[in-house]
């Protein structure tokens, strides 16, 4: 898998990625996935390889979009890839069953993005959001039917799982 030449794009560490997929292994097959802040596309591509019905990749970086397209091609896969700001994409991007939220750590985007997902309600009933952040980052509480299911710590990284309760 192609990775960036600079550190503006921060791929998820292999150990964290392995842990995430251990957590969600039964929540992937047949699901529609949004890889927001896609970076290299590794999370969405992994979902496609595990039987996701489809994936959409979004990143505002031109380099990231190029890398995602190259990685999809090298894996023999195709999927929509958008060069767009995450908050604007959420306004019109459709609905998803599984959403990865992994913005640049210091961009101040966790709260606005998670609250926008909650507000525009693009997650299907029973759907999940996987949010990667620094361990010390305070992540917001969302309003019902969205709720925090669990947090996991992996070194300097934490993974927070949000879920939309079924009606």
Secondary structure as UniProt FT lines:
FT   HELIX           14..24
FT   TURN            25..26
FT   TURN            29..30
FT   STRAND          32..36
FT   TURN            39..40
FT   HELIX           42..49
FT   TURN            50..51
FT   STRAND          54..59
FT   HELIX           62..74
FT   TURN            75..76
FT   STRAND          80..83
FT   HELIX           86..92
FT   STRAND          96..101
FT   TURN            105..106
FT   HELIX           110..120
FT   STRAND          123..134
FT   TURN            135..136
FT   TURN            144..145
FT   STRAND          146..154
FT   TURN            155..156
FT   STRAND          157..164
//
